[in-house]
Amino acid sequence: MPRTVHTFCRYCLASCGIEVTVDGNHVLKIAPDKQNPHSWQDFCAKGRTAHQSVDHPRRILAPMKRVGERYVETDWAEAIGDIAARLNAIVESGGPDAVAAYYGNPAGYSSSNLMFMNGWLDAVGTNNRYAVGSVDQNALHVVAEEMFGSPLMVPVSDVDNCDFFLIVGANPAVSAWNWVESVPGGWRRALDRRRRGAKIVVVDPLRTETADHADVHLAVRPGQDWALLLAMVKVILDGGLEHRADCRDLATGTDELRNLVAAADLVDLAGRCGLPVSQIIDTATDFATAEHAMVVTRTGVSLHLTGTVAEWLGQVLNVITGRMDRPGGRRFEPGYVDALRLADLAGTKPHTSRLRGRGMVAGAHALSELPDEITTAGRGQIRAVLINSGNPVVSGPDGAKLDRALAGLDLLVAIDFVQRESHRHAHWLLPAVHWLERDDLLALTSGLHDEPYLHYGVRAVDPPPQAREEWRIFTDLALAMKRPLFGVRGINGFIRGSRALSGLTGRPGIEFGPRWVDRLLVATGRKFNGRRIRWRDVLAHPHGWVLGPREFGRFRDALRTEDKRVHVAPPEFVARARELLAEPPERPPADYPLQLANRRSRHSMNSWLNELPGLHPAGRGTRVVIHPDDAKRLSVADGDLVRVSSRVGAVELTASVDDRPRPGVVVIDHGWGSRVFDPRGGSPPQVYGVNRNLLVDGDPVDPLSQTAALNSSYVSVARAG
């Protein structure tokens, strides 16, 4: 008899409410849960087809050990025992930092994965932690920490009251109003504001689907957003258009900003970003004089060597024009769990990378450093890597270099549903549990939604018998290694005792695990209507629960800076901007005259979900988009096979001649080209699309965020053969 389960999708921060129809232990249908009061409005094909990942014919169903050139299924006792023994031996010979972990986006959408992964890493004592954030997100965290005092303090958008949207490096018509904030139905709501007179300005080298609906499209040169935004700051400050009360009372550092823009020339900045001076002046003036306005910056800003300066200047525009904590601008949503306070309590141990001496950003080192940390000998050389729900060979820069490094490890462990490109050298493949097969509390990201919202998502089906949730894998590894989980002495004995008691009583909830943490977070969370939320209240809202209205006036109290003011001119940001101004305007190398850009796909999540062919239109990930002027100069016609080359690699794709990119820019979709292997049956690997990141050099990085130039590298294009 079919039954209905109400839960939420965990593919992205939107966390759309869904209705899952189940027969036995098989998903028949996934549809939006229209009884959800907050989060179902961005429901998309990714959520609708989620069960295809659960039922993937090449899904890893049991621990698999590499034996020669093949894999054999084993049990968990052998897997945990062998991995723990190897890890202990590596730590004994090379120190704790000889062990490293990398995690991808899926790990962040589990309420327990990252918490217990870091608990295991604390048990090992290693600081070699790598994350997908260094691919596309670090700039935001670096800027938040320096301006607001916490890398996790991300203001959310008040879309419903905005009169002027300046959207930089984002395509919400495709990706929704969703990155490190979630505004359900945000693009639809923005268009509704436009119908009532609001103005939308889009900054992007590509005429995106969002730009199609905009009042103005500013086709900026890739990597030069900073020049446009600095020019706007200059127009506003030189013209006396700033919000003087906020510049005086909320912000500190406006004098340093004035000194910076005084040294900048408007004509020079316009030349750098490739836009007319008059258009920059008009945009800055209209933005500053609009009653309610906001700047929204996204991944398109971050994926450059200048990304941190651009992200900073976008936030500066919001602050100096009075857009913080006011209707139509950006506000702070505390959520029901105070994630900033928890981060303060947890803290992060400062650590610099062994070879380059760079610090961590948001608790992780840059992915671009990982290959050399593996291949360069010395104390702390990485000899074991655990890949947690990620595919860094495809997601990050210069994947070929990372692939070669992974091949030389003493131990490579992958936790995932299928064996992907980054796992092809793995010694162990461990079967993960899909979010349709586990419970999750939407907790630590509650402050990133545009209203106070709570949802406990229950599992829809049971996982395969041998699949395990990641938190249990990390706990078992800590126990087997005889190293205290979370680095807390005595905790392993407590965990064993709770397990034994759970087994004796037949009550699974007694065992220490995520449910303990979930209940603690709820019990100690923010009060609503004068009282704490009770766990039974959480369970009584299977469709999700909007806890109260959107509120203003909480931003200043939430600031983590010592003086409770926004620091609009952090010295390292100002210094970096001065360096950029002192450099001559960027010119393409003669051998590589085109810049590589990216575009967003509604139905993929970076390098994830691209192994489901039914989810994507034909040809996705196999084409390079070339402007007609460039195609004519190169004697390339639509449909030609072309070779795209850079200093570090080359790929072949089909040319698509289209005037959407600005001249001099070519567009290749990110996240494709990962093979999906068949470790059980040994059939040939399946592959969809081409890995464009093979063209990106991982060595030059933004010195502030450590992000490589994934969206502004220089390439050449020629007809193949």
C-alpha positions, 0 to 999 in steps of 0.5 A: 500500500503506497504511503506519503512521507513529508520531508525536505530536499538536501541537495542545496540550501533551499531545502525545498519541502517535498512529498515522497510517495513510497511503496514498500521501500521503493520511491514512486514519486517525489513532488513539492510539498505545497503544505510547506509554509516556506521552502518548496517554491524552488522545487526543481528536477534535482529533487524530483529525480532524487530517487534515481541516485538511490536506485543508481545501477552502479551504487556502492552497496557494501564496503569494497576493498581494492585487490589488485586491479579489482574491488571485492565486497567485504563487511564493515568489521574488516573495512573499519579494522583495516582502515584504522590500522593503516591510519594509525601506522601512517600517523606513527610514521609521519605525524597526524598531519600525514592524514587529510580529508576533503569534503564536497557540497553534499556533506554540508547538507547533512546535519551530522556529517561535518560535525562528526567528520571534524570530530574524527579529524580532531581525534586524529589530531590533523589540521590537513582539512580541505573543502570545496569552499576554496573552489567558489566560496572562500571570498565570502567567508574571508570578507565576512570575518574581516568586516563583520567579525565572523566568517559565518555572518552572511546577511540575507536579502529582503527581496520583497521590499527592494527597489534596485537590485544590483546582481553581480555574478549570479543567475537567479533565474536558473539557480534561484536566490540560493547560495550561502543564503536562501530566499525561496522563490526569490527570483519570482519575488524579484520579478514581482517587484520589477513589475511594480517599478523596481529596477534590476541590473545584472553584472555578468560577462554572459547574457544570462537568463537573468540578464534577459529579464534585467533593465540593464546588463553590464557585460563586465570583463571576467575577473574585473568586477572589482574595478566596476565596484570600486568605480561605483564606490568612488562615484558615490563617495566623491558625489556625497551620495553616501548614507552619512549616518551609517558611514559615521555610526555603523561603519569604521574605516570610511576615511581609508575608503576615501583615500583609496578612491582618491587614488583611483581614476574613473577612466582607468577603472572603466577601461579595466572592466570594459564598460563606459564611464557614463554607464558606471556613473549612471548605475552608481547614482541610481543605486545610491539614490534608490529608496531601497536597494541591495548588492547581491554577489555570488560565485561569479565574483569569487572564482577569480584572483581578484574575487575577495576584493570584489566581494568586499566592495560589493558589501561596502556598497551595501554599507555606505549607502545604508542598505544594511538592516533596512527594508529592501536591503540585507538583514541579519537572520538569527535563526533559531540556532545561534550558529555564530555563538556555536562557532565562537565556542568551538573556535578554530585552531590556527594552522598554516599549510606546510609548503606555502604557509597559508592559513585556513579559511572557514576551517579548511585549506585550499584545494589547489595546495593538496597535490603538492602536499601529497607529493612533497616529502617531509614530516607532515607529508600527506600519505592518507586522504579520505574523500567525503562526498566529493569529487575534487579532481573534477571540482577543482583546478588542474584535476590531472595534477591532483589525480596523479597525486592521489595515485601515489597515496598509501591510503585513499578512502572514498565515502560516496554512492558511486565510484567517481573520477576522484575515487579511481585510485581508492583503496576502500570504497565505503557506501554512503546513505542518501538523504532520502534514507536518513533523518536531518534537522535543518539547524546550523543553517537556520540563519541563512534562510530569509525568515526564521524557519525550522524543519525536521526531515525524516527518512522516506525509505530505509538504506541498503543493509550495508550502507552507513551514515557518515557520522557512524563511519567517523565514530567507528574509525575513532573507536577502532583507532583508539583516539578520542572522538572530538579530541575529548578524553573519555568520550569513547568509553561513553559512546561504547557504554551508550551503544551497549545500553541501547542494545540491551534495552532495544532502544536505538535512541539511547546510543550517542549520535546526531539525535542527541545533538539535534535535541540539544540544539533545539533545547538551547536555541532561541526563544520564540513567543517567550519560550524555548522550542520543545522537541515534540513541537518540532515533530508536530510540524512535518511540513516545516514551521515558520517560527515568526515574522522577518525582523530588522534591528538585529544586525548590530548586536550580531556583529562579532567585531570588538567595537560592534561596528562594520569594518569597511576598510580592512587593511589587507583588502585596501592594500590588495586593491592598491596593488591591483590599481598599481598593476597595468590593465590585464591583457591576454597572453598572445598564445591564449587570447580568450578568457574562460567563463562558466554558466549555471545549470539548473539541474546539476550541483557543481560536479554532483548529479551529472551522472544521471543522464535523464536529468540533463538536456542533450549535449550539456557539458560537451560544448564551448560557447563562442561569440560570433566575432571570435568564431569568425576570426578563428574560422570556426563554425557552429558544430565544429569540433574544436580544441581548447587549450591552456598552459596546463591542459587541453580538451576537445568540445563542440563549438556553439556560436552564440552572442551571449558571451561578450567578445573575447570570452568562451563559456564551458560548463563546470562540473562535467567529465567525471567517469562513473566506474563499475567496481562490482561488475567491471563494465566500462566507465560511463562519462558525460561531458568534458572536465573544463577545469583541466584547463585551469592552473591551480598555482596562482590564487587569490592571495586573500581567499586562496581561490584559483582563477576558475572563471577567468583563465586564459585559453586558446581555441582552434579547430581540432585537427 
